[in-house]
Amino acid sequence: MRALIVLVLAFVTAGAHAQRMDEGEWEFVSKIAMPGLPRPQQSASRACLTREQARDPLFWSPGARLPADCRVTTVKLGPDATSWELDCPGSGMRGAGKAQISRGSLSSELLVTGGLRTKTRGQRLGPCTP
């Protein structure tokens, strides 16, 4: 489930705003909350993004795979924000998300059927280190 959410966020936001992301060292932190969890779960990852990699959501969300039945059904692009809807008929999941991306930061939220909520923040840390 977490991999699905990460990929959806990455796919929609990267496709819409990749030209605004700067290359360099990035850190992504996601918090996942859902009914039944005693507290939100957090995960973090870092990636050194080249200009080309910043445009490729599969690079900066390694290992994540979108189930074959899931589709992003609606995407609304605005000057400062992107929103989308997700439908996965095979699993009965539906969701909606929104994101804001600038050259050095990312902030997004996705709410999926059943109360699963994922908030992701990303920030550019600086140039990549060898």
ABEGO torsion letter per residue (X at the ends): XAAAAAAAAAAAAAAAAAAABBBEBBBBBBBBBBBGBABBBBBBBBBBBBAAAAABAAAABBGBBBBAABBBABBBBBAABBBBBBBBAAAGBBBBBBBBBBAABBBBBBBBBGGBBBBBBBBBAEBBBX
